[in-house]
Amino acid sequence: MTTANPRPRPGSGSRPGSRPRGVAHLLGPLVAAFLNGVLPVRLRAWDGSEIGPNDAPRVTVRDRDALRHVLARPGELGLSRAYVTGGIEVEGDLTDALRHVWASVEEYGTSVPGPRDWARAARLALVLGVVGPPLPPPVTEARMGGRLHSKERDAAAISHHYDAGNDLYELLLDETMAYSCALWDEGDPDQSLADAQRAKLDLICEKLRLGKGDRLLDVGCGWGSLTLHAARWYGARVAAVTLSARQRDHVRKRAAEEGLEQLVDVRLLHYRDIEPDTFGPGLFDAAASVEMGEHVGRDAYAPFVRQLHDLIRPGGSLLVQQMSRRGAYPGGGPFIERYIAPDMHMRPLGETVGLLEEAGLEVRGVQAMREHYVRTARAWSDVLERRFDEMVSITGPQAARVWRLYLAGGALAFEEGRMGVDQILAHRPGPHPDGWASRPAEQPELTEVTG
């Protein structure tokens, strides 16, 4: 897209007639040519030269390999590879830097590179000695094979991110081990992440009207935050499924430690393999899918929600907490799709509601939580920065940088409304045989349930 703008453009490179004094003075004008004449950062090169506004975020290109990554895949993927491998460094808060660059692009637009720009890029590549075959992608980048959303490929996609190590997630998350958007009290700036996650878990259980002995299906249970919470505080009998062996082992261990083995049955199982009698006779009183539906895929989502409809009793409830997205990248963009969630698909909220209704479910309420994800992602990011050296020792430097970029960019995407997250409550029409659906939503004061 090209945007005409008569306002003076800041940081557009060297002054007319000035003589380049280093690598940065060669790179700056070329970068600006792709950004409608604007250089929105203070650019520093490996030779110490700098160009760009002094008050802009400072970005250092540390080596020639960073340029090779960008030239091989211009745009988000090339820049991501250069950052993940350490060839590009951003000084200060990464979210603030990304916000500044995004605002510049929004105001001044971008340029479609012409033949002269590409010729200049080629000459510069020769001058700087970065001509050659493309570098191999970082080892942290997913390499997917097989048929899209086959059971085997789904398992590999989940394993890429969620089997990175329980010690990693224990470092990053709070004691609930909830890896989804929390529910924050806007009037309490000092609220802990753990308390915000417990508030979210209580909200889900109350919307589902869980009580002692009710059967809950937790599809994509993660590290068991909802599974264990529903069993411990509401007395629910929970059947949980995951494609991550490490998650399954963690939930089993926690259930044994907390005396909940009789209430929790967690299995390594694809959701397509759940039948009405998989976890015993009878349908479920309720089901929940907390930020798992994004992994189902575009074409498989309608069969997925029809299956959930068939697994819950008439009068039973389904709670879906799910991210939404508009625009050209339903998978989240090249970085997310290669490094975080291969094969992920997000859709606008209205489309998800429509698919739930087409499956025969009655949608009873939608609660938007977008702003809550900004604070959740920032909380995780704060932990990461405080304990970055520990993260590196667990994952290695590349994966630690992947997480830094992921959390910074994710917080900004929710902040600016490019992504959303919502809780959708739906019922399967019909009376529950035990009158369960008539139970009031309000819960009494919680007391811990064991056994």
C-alpha positions as CSV (number, residue, x, y, z in Angstrom):
1,M,0.0,0.0,0.0
2,T,1.3,3.5,-0.8
3,T,0.0,6.4,1.2
4,A,0.4,10.0,0.1
5,N,1.2,12.3,2.9
6,P,2.4,15.9,2.5
7,R,3.7,16.1,6.1
8,P,7.5,16.0,6.5
9,R,8.7,12.5,7.1
10,P,11.0,12.0,10.1
11,G,14.2,10.1,9.8
12,S,14.2,9.6,6.1
13,G,17.9,8.9,5.9
14,S,20.9,10.9,5.1
15,R,20.6,14.6,4.3
16,P,20.6,15.6,0.6
17,G,24.2,15.8,-0.6
18,S,25.6,14.2,2.6
19,R,28.3,11.6,2.2
20,P,27.7,8.1,3.7
21,R,29.9,7.5,6.7
22,G,29.2,3.9,7.4
23,V,27.0,0.8,7.0
24,A,24.0,2.4,8.7
25,H,24.1,5.3,6.2
26,L,23.8,2.8,3.4
27,L,21.0,0.8,5.1
28,G,18.9,3.7,6.4
29,P,17.8,5.1,3.0
30,L,17.0,1.6,1.7
31,V,14.8,0.8,4.7
32,A,13.1,4.1,4.3
33,A,12.4,3.4,0.7
34,F,10.2,0.4,1.7
35,L,8.4,2.5,4.4
36,N,7.2,5.4,2.2
37,G,10.3,7.5,2.9
38,V,10.3,7.1,6.7
39,L,12.9,5.6,8.9
40,P,11.0,5.1,12.2
41,V,14.0,3.9,14.2
42,R,17.5,4.9,15.2
43,L,19.5,2.4,13.2
44,R,22.9,1.2,14.4
45,A,25.1,-1.1,12.3
46,W,27.9,-3.5,13.3
47,D,30.5,-1.0,12.4
48,G,29.2,1.5,15.0
49,S,27.6,3.9,12.5
50,E,24.1,5.2,13.2
51,I,21.3,7.0,11.4
52,G,17.7,8.0,12.2
53,P,15.9,10.1,14.8
54,N,17.6,10.3,18.1
55,D,14.4,10.0,20.0
56,A,13.2,6.9,18.2
57,P,13.7,3.3,19.4
58,R,17.2,2.1,18.8
59,V,17.7,-1.0,16.6
60,T,21.1,-2.6,16.1
61,V,22.0,-4.8,13.1
62,R,24.8,-6.9,14.7
63,D,26.1,-8.8,11.7
64,R,25.7,-9.5,8.0
65,D,23.7,-12.7,8.6
66,A,20.8,-10.5,9.8
67,L,20.7,-8.9,6.4
68,R,20.9,-12.3,4.7
69,H,17.8,-13.4,6.6
70,V,15.9,-10.3,5.6
71,L,17.0,-10.3,2.0
72,A,16.0,-13.9,1.6
73,R,12.5,-13.4,3.1
74,P,11.7,-9.6,3.1
75,G,9.1,-8.7,5.7
76,E,8.0,-10.2,9.0
77,L,9.5,-13.7,8.6
78,G,13.0,-12.4,7.6
79,L,13.0,-9.8,10.4
80,S,11.8,-12.5,12.8
81,R,14.6,-14.9,11.8
82,A,17.1,-12.1,12.2
83,Y,15.8,-11.2,15.7
84,V,15.6,-14.8,16.9
85,T,19.1,-15.6,15.9
86,G,20.4,-12.4,17.6
87,G,21.4,-10.6,14.5
88,I,19.0,-7.7,15.3
89,E,18.7,-6.3,18.8
90,V,16.2,-3.7,20.1
91,E,17.1,-1.5,23.0
92,G,14.6,-1.0,25.8
93,D,11.0,-2.2,25.9
94,L,10.3,-4.3,22.8
95,T,6.5,-3.7,23.0
96,D,7.1,0.1,23.0
97,A,9.4,-0.2,20.1
98,L,7.0,-2.3,18.1
99,R,4.2,0.1,19.0
100,H,6.3,3.1,17.7
101,V,7.1,1.4,14.4
102,W,3.5,0.2,13.9
103,A,2.2,3.8,14.5
104,S,4.6,5.1,11.9
105,V,3.4,2.6,9.4
106,E,-0.2,3.5,10.2
107,E,0.5,7.2,9.7
108,Y,2.8,7.2,6.7
109,G,2.1,3.9,5.0
110,T,4.4,1.6,3.2
111,S,5.8,1.6,-0.3
112,V,5.7,-1.0,-3.0
113,P,9.4,-1.5,-3.9
114,G,10.2,-0.7,-7.5
115,P,13.0,-1.8,-9.8
116,R,15.3,0.9,-8.6
117,D,14.8,-0.2,-5.0
118,W,15.6,-3.8,-5.7
119,A,18.6,-2.8,-7.8
120,R,19.8,-0.6,-4.9
121,A,19.3,-3.6,-2.6
122,A,21.3,-5.9,-4.9
123,R,24.2,-3.4,-5.1
124,L,24.2,-2.9,-1.4
125,A,24.2,-6.7,-0.8
126,L,27.3,-6.9,-3.0
127,V,29.0,-4.0,-1.3
128,L,28.4,-5.4,2.2
129,G,29.3,-8.9,1.3
130,V,25.9,-10.5,2.1
131,V,25.3,-12.2,-1.3
132,G,25.0,-16.0,-1.1
133,P,22.5,-18.8,-0.6
134,P,19.8,-18.3,2.0
135,L,20.8,-19.2,5.6
136,P,19.0,-22.2,7.1
137,P,16.0,-21.2,9.3
138,P,16.6,-21.0,13.0
139,V,16.3,-24.4,14.8
140,T,13.4,-23.0,16.8
141,E,11.3,-22.7,13.6
142,A,8.6,-25.3,13.1
143,R,8.9,-27.7,10.2
144,M,5.5,-29.3,9.5
145,G,4.8,-32.2,7.3
146,G,1.8,-34.4,6.5
147,R,-1.8,-33.6,5.7
148,L,-3.1,-30.4,7.3
149,H,-5.0,-31.2,10.5
150,S,-4.5,-34.9,10.3
151,K,-4.2,-36.4,13.8
152,E,-0.5,-36.9,13.4
153,R,0.2,-33.3,12.2
154,D,-2.1,-31.8,14.9
155,A,0.0,-33.7,17.5
156,A,3.2,-32.5,16.0
157,A,1.9,-28.9,16.0
158,I,0.9,-29.0,19.6
159,S,4.2,-30.7,20.6
160,H,6.2,-28.0,19.0
161,H,5.0,-25.4,21.5
162,Y,3.6,-27.2,24.4
163,D,6.2,-30.0,24.8
164,A,9.0,-27.4,25.1
165,G,9.3,-28.4,28.8
166,N,7.2,-28.1,31.9
167,D,10.1,-26.4,33.6
168,L,9.8,-23.6,31.0
169,Y,6.1,-23.1,31.7
170,E,6.5,-23.4,35.5
171,L,9.0,-20.5,35.2
172,L,6.8,-18.3,33.1
173,L,3.3,-19.0,34.5
174,D,1.8,-18.7,38.0
175,E,1.0,-21.5,40.3
176,T,-2.3,-22.3,38.6
177,M,-0.4,-23.1,35.4
178,A,-3.1,-21.4,33.3
179,Y,-1.8,-20.5,29.9
180,S,-4.8,-18.4,28.7
181,C,-6.3,-15.0,29.2
182,A,-6.9,-14.1,32.9
183,L,-9.7,-12.0,34.3
184,W,-8.4,-8.9,35.9
185,D,-10.1,-6.5,38.4
186,E,-9.6,-3.1,36.8
187,G,-9.9,-1.5,40.2
188,D,-7.0,-3.5,41.6
189,P,-3.7,-2.6,40.0
190,D,-1.8,-4.8,42.4
191,Q,-3.8,-7.9,41.7
192,S,-1.6,-10.9,41.1
193,L,-1.6,-13.0,38.0
194,A,-2.6,-16.1,40.0
195,D,-5.6,-14.3,41.5
196,A,-6.6,-13.1,38.1
197,Q,-6.4,-16.6,36.7
198,R,-8.4,-18.0,39.6
199,A,-11.1,-15.4,38.9
200,K,-11.2,-16.6,35.3
201,L,-11.5,-20.2,36.3
202,D,-14.3,-19.4,38.8
203,L,-16.1,-17.4,36.1
204,I,-16.0,-20.5,33.8
205,C,-17.2,-22.9,36.4
206,E,-20.1,-20.5,37.4
207,K,-21.2,-20.0,33.8
208,L,-21.3,-23.7,33.4
209,R,-23.2,-24.0,36.7
210,L,-21.0,-26.8,37.9
211,G,-21.8,-28.6,41.1
212,K,-20.7,-31.7,43.0
213,G,-20.9,-34.8,40.8
214,D,-21.4,-33.0,37.5
215,R,-19.4,-34.4,34.6
216,L,-17.2,-31.9,32.8
217,L,-15.3,-32.4,29.6
218,D,-12.2,-30.2,29.3
219,V,-11.0,-30.3,25.7
220,G,-7.4,-29.2,25.4
221,C,-6.8,-29.1,29.1
222,G,-3.3,-27.6,29.1
223,W,-1.6,-28.1,32.4
224,G,-4.9,-28.7,34.1
225,S,-5.8,-25.3,35.5
226,L,-9.5,-25.7,34.8
227,T,-9.6,-29.4,35.3
228,L,-8.1,-29.3,38.8
229,H,-10.0,-26.1,39.8
230,A,-13.3,-27.6,38.8
231,A,-12.6,-30.8,40.7
232,R,-11.2,-29.2,43.8
233,W,-13.6,-26.3,44.4
234,Y,-16.8,-27.5,42.6
235,G,-16.6,-31.3,43.1
236,A,-16.9,-31.9,39.3
237,R,-15.8,-35.2,37.8
238,V,-13.6,-34.0,35.0
239,A,-12.5,-35.8,31.8
240,A,-9.6,-34.0,30.2
241,V,-7.8,-34.5,26.9
242,T,-4.6,-33.1,25.5
243,L,-2.1,-33.9,22.7
244,S,0.9,-33.0,24.9
245,A,2.4,-35.9,26.9
246,R,4.1,-33.5,29.2
247,Q,0.8,-31.8,30.0
248,R,-0.9,-35.1,30.7
249,D,1.9,-36.2,33.0
250,H,1.8,-32.8,34.8
251,V,-2.0,-33.0,35.4
252,R,-1.8,-36.6,36.6
253,K,1.0,-35.7,39.0
254,R,-0.9,-32.7,40.4
255,A,-4.2,-34.6,40.7
256,A,-2.3,-37.3,42.8
257,E,-0.6,-34.7,45.0
258,E,-4.0,-33.0,45.7
259,G,-6.0,-36.1,46.3
260,L,-8.2,-35.6,43.2
261,E,-7.4,-38.9,41.4
262,Q,-11.0,-40.1,41.8
263,L,-12.4,-36.9,40.2
264,V,-9.8,-36.4,37.3
265,D,-9.3,-38.6,34.3
266,V,-6.7,-37.0,31.9
267,R,-5.7,-38.8,28.7
268,L,-3.5,-38.2,25.7
269,L,-6.2,-38.2,23.1
270,H,-7.2,-36.3,19.9
271,Y,-10.6,-34.6,20.3
272,R,-11.9,-36.6,17.3
273,D,-11.4,-39.8,19.2
274,I,-13.8,-38.8,22.1
275,E,-16.9,-40.9,21.9
276,P,-20.0,-40.7,24.2
277,D,-18.6,-43.7,26.1
278,T,-14.9,-42.9,26.1
279,F,-15.0,-41.7,29.7
280,G,-17.8,-43.9,30.9
281,P,-21.5,-44.2,30.2
282,G,-23.7,-41.1,29.8
283,L,-23.2,-37.7,28.2
284,F,-21.4,-34.8,29.9
285,D,-23.2,-32.1,31.9
286,A,-20.9,-29.5,30.5
287,A,-17.8,-29.0,28.3
288,A,-15.2,-26.3,28.0
289,S,-12.6,-25.4,25.3
290,V,-10.3,-22.7,26.6
291,E,-8.1,-21.3,23.8
292,M,-7.9,-24.7,22.1
293,G,-10.4,-24.0,19.2
294,E,-7.7,-21.9,17.5
295,H,-5.8,-25.1,16.8
296,V,-8.7,-27.0,15.2
297,G,-8.4,-25.4,11.8
298,R,-10.8,-23.6,9.4
299,D,-12.5,-26.5,7.8
300,A,-12.5,-28.8,10.9
301,Y,-14.2,-26.3,13.2
302,A,-17.8,-27.0,12.2
303,P,-17.4,-30.8,12.8
304,F,-15.6,-30.0,16.1
305,V,-18.5,-28.0,17.6
306,R,-21.1,-30.5,16.3
307,Q,-19.1,-33.2,18.2
308,L,-19.2,-31.1,21.4
309,H,-22.9,-30.6,20.9
310,D,-23.4,-34.4,20.8
311,L,-21.2,-35.0,23.8
312,I,-23.2,-32.9,26.3
313,R,-26.6,-33.6,27.6
314,P,-29.7,-31.8,26.5
315,G,-29.8,-28.7,28.8
316,G,-26.0,-28.9,29.3
317,S,-23.6,-26.1,28.6
318,L,-20.5,-25.4,26.5
319,L,-18.0,-22.6,27.4
320,V,-15.6,-21.6,24.6
321,Q,-12.9,-19.1,25.4
322,Q,-11.3,-18.3,22.0
323,M,-9.1,-15.8,20.3
324,S,-10.4,-13.9,17.2
325,R,-8.8,-12.1,14.4
326,R,-9.6,-10.1,11.3
327,G,-7.4,-9.4,8.3
328,A,-5.0,-11.2,6.0
329,Y,-3.4,-13.5,8.6
330,P,-6.0,-15.8,10.3
331,G,-3.1,-17.8,11.6
332,G,-1.6,-14.8,13.3
333,G,1.1,-13.9,10.8
334,P,4.3,-15.5,9.6
335,F,6.1,-15.3,12.9
336,I,3.3,-16.9,15.0
337,E,2.7,-19.6,12.3
338,R,6.3,-20.6,12.1
339,Y,7.4,-20.3,15.7
340,I,4.4,-20.5,18.1
341,A,1.3,-22.2,16.7
342,P,1.7,-23.9,13.3
343,D,-1.6,-24.4,11.5
344,M,-3.5,-22.1,13.9
345,H,-6.6,-20.5,12.5
346,M,-8.6,-17.6,14.0
347,R,-11.8,-16.1,12.7
348,P,-13.9,-13.1,13.5
349,L,-16.1,-13.6,16.6
350,G,-19.3,-13.5,14.6
351,E,-18.3,-16.4,12.5
352,T,-17.6,-18.5,15.5
353,V,-21.0,-17.7,17.0
354,G,-22.6,-18.6,13.7
355,L,-20.8,-22.0,13.6
356,L,-21.9,-22.8,17.2
357,E,-25.5,-22.0,16.2
358,E,-25.3,-24.1,13.0
359,A,-24.2,-27.0,15.2
360,G,-27.5,-26.8,17.1
361,L,-26.3,-24.9,20.1
362,E,-28.1,-21.9,21.6
363,V,-25.6,-19.1,22.3
364,R,-26.6,-17.5,25.6
365,G,-23.9,-14.9,26.1
366,V,-20.6,-13.5,24.9
367,Q,-18.1,-11.7,27.1
368,A,-15.2,-9.8,25.5
369,M,-11.9,-10.0,27.3
370,R,-9.5,-8.3,24.8
371,E,-8.1,-5.8,27.3
372,H,-7.6,-8.5,29.8
373,Y,-5.2,-10.3,27.5
374,V,-3.0,-7.1,27.2
375,R,-2.4,-7.2,31.0
376,T,-2.0,-11.0,31.0
377,A,0.7,-11.0,28.2
378,R,2.5,-8.1,30.0
379,A,2.5,-10.1,33.2
380,W,4.1,-13.1,31.5
381,S,6.5,-10.7,29.8
382,D,7.5,-9.1,33.1
383,V,8.3,-12.6,34.5
384,L,10.3,-13.4,31.3
385,E,12.4,-10.2,31.6
386,R,13.1,-10.7,35.3
387,R,14.1,-14.3,34.8
388,F,15.5,-14.1,31.3
389,D,18.9,-15.7,32.1
390,E,17.0,-18.7,33.7
391,M,14.9,-18.9,30.6
392,V,18.0,-19.1,28.4
393,S,19.4,-21.8,30.6
394,I,16.3,-23.9,30.1
395,T,15.5,-23.3,26.4
396,G,18.6,-21.8,24.9
397,P,19.0,-18.3,23.6
398,Q,17.0,-18.6,20.4
399,A,13.9,-20.0,22.1
400,A,14.1,-17.3,24.8
401,R,14.2,-14.6,22.1
402,V,11.2,-16.3,20.4
403,W,9.2,-15.9,23.7
404,R,10.3,-12.3,24.1
405,L,9.1,-11.4,20.6
406,Y,5.9,-13.4,21.0
407,L,4.8,-11.8,24.2
408,A,5.7,-8.3,23.2
409,G,4.0,-8.6,19.8
410,G,1.0,-10.4,21.3
411,A,0.4,-7.7,23.9
412,L,0.4,-5.1,21.2
413,A,-1.9,-7.1,18.9
414,F,-4.6,-7.2,21.7
415,E,-3.9,-3.6,22.7
416,E,-4.5,-2.3,19.2
417,G,-7.5,-4.6,18.5
418,R,-6.0,-6.7,15.8
419,M,-6.8,-9.7,17.9
420,G,-9.5,-10.3,20.4
421,V,-10.5,-13.0,22.9
422,D,-14.0,-13.8,24.1
423,Q,-15.9,-16.3,26.3
424,I,-18.9,-17.7,24.5
425,L,-21.5,-19.6,26.5
426,A,-23.9,-21.9,24.7
427,H,-26.5,-24.5,25.7
428,R,-27.7,-27.7,24.1
429,P,-31.4,-27.1,23.9
430,G,-33.7,-29.4,25.9
431,P,-34.4,-30.1,29.5
432,H,-31.8,-31.9,31.6
433,P,-33.2,-35.1,33.0
434,D,-32.1,-34.3,36.5
435,G,-33.1,-30.6,36.5
436,W,-29.5,-29.6,36.4
437,A,-30.0,-26.7,34.0
438,S,-32.4,-25.0,36.4
439,R,-29.6,-24.7,39.0
440,P,-29.0,-21.0,39.7
441,A,-25.7,-19.5,38.3
442,E,-24.7,-18.1,41.7
443,Q,-22.5,-20.4,43.7
444,P,-22.3,-20.6,47.5
445,E,-19.0,-19.7,49.2
446,L,-16.5,-22.2,47.9
447,T,-15.1,-25.0,50.1
448,E,-12.4,-27.3,48.9
449,V,-13.6,-30.7,47.7
450,T,-11.4,-33.8,47.8
451,G,-12.2,-37.4,46.9
